[in-house]
């Protein structure tokens, strides 16, 4: 399939979990023979921190405005078999309105921030999605599974809502034999609603155990925040450094944002990455965690500082390592890029078979009508040799909505 993704960022992982999610999904799709185009808005924050400007498996383009996007990539979106618009895209409502109007294949909204999105919709303050847009997308792909999927369909009218969690590349996230530098580490961007948990499950143990060694890596923490002397700080680690960071910890901490905890079934990409590296994970509890990892055997759950200190000081080394090995086996069995690509293929097929409209194919004369979607697209529909704005020859339209099943569906 030809797949176009319009996302927050794939070139920069600085201060967001979107880039690593998209990179992993793209690798899985490319490995299964799909042609992926990623369209990213040029923003100052990410432009200055692009740790992977040309991710493998995709043709990546940077655009500077919605006008440039619609001018340069109308043909690409129109001729794609699958168009995916992500959460938190700048000018996301305009982008989504345009994409759903122009696309002739399947369309999906990929919500990497589902609980935050739904809360914003309830309050009427979501800047990248509206209730009417949800009904225009063929599929709502959600980072949150469980009961939230039915809520998206019943409350907001999505034709079909399906979970598409993050995944982890086992070639990049793998166990490394490195000496222990820290007893407990944490990797994550600052969030005010997550900070109380980090205080309780890392900073309080660090204060109560001065002999212990702790680490926090991530940007945007307030300058006024006081760190115990035995906590090592790093503002940013590129994804290439993550495996070594996890391998240098006896345990790694996973903490969850308040909205994610309330919704449940919202695993973070860090949970999967740490598990793939066989790092023994201590996590806060949230509904659905036990559907991903077995409590006590593949992940440890802590509710207060004393729980953390007990794990750090009392759990035998062989049991600790075994927990990490079990977690890795579970993650690699269910959460790799190829498995996510297969899931996405199955959702496309489900949409195609059960949801997609299949109007009669217009004849050549009818295709000459201008439908207000741009002169380039109107010319293409008229069978003219319309040149693409990106300089490449336009390919004839093959009615993406009624194409053959993807390779994964045939298997």
Buried (B, 14 or more C-beta within 10 A) or exposed (E): BBBBBBBBBBBBBBBBBBBBBBBBBBBBBBBBEBBBBBBBBBBEEBBEBBBBEEBEBBBBBBBEEBEBBBBBBBBBBBBBBBBBBBBBBBBBBBBBBBBBBBBBBBBBBBBBBBBBBBBBBEEEEBEBBBEEBBEBBBBBBBBBBBEBBEBBBEBBEBBBBBBBBBBBBBEBBBBEEEEEBBBBBBBBBBBEEBBEBBBBBBBBBBBEBEEBBBBBBBBEBEEEEEEBEBBEEBEBBEBEBBBEBBBBBBBBBBBBBBBBBEBBBBBBBBBBBBBBBBBBBBBBEBBBBBEBBBEEEBBBBBEEBEBBBEBBEEBEEEEBBBBBEBBBBBBBEEBBBBBBBBBBBBBBBBBBEEEBEEEEEEEEEEBBEEEEBBEBBBBBBBEEEBBBBEEEEBEEBEEBBBBEBBBBBEE
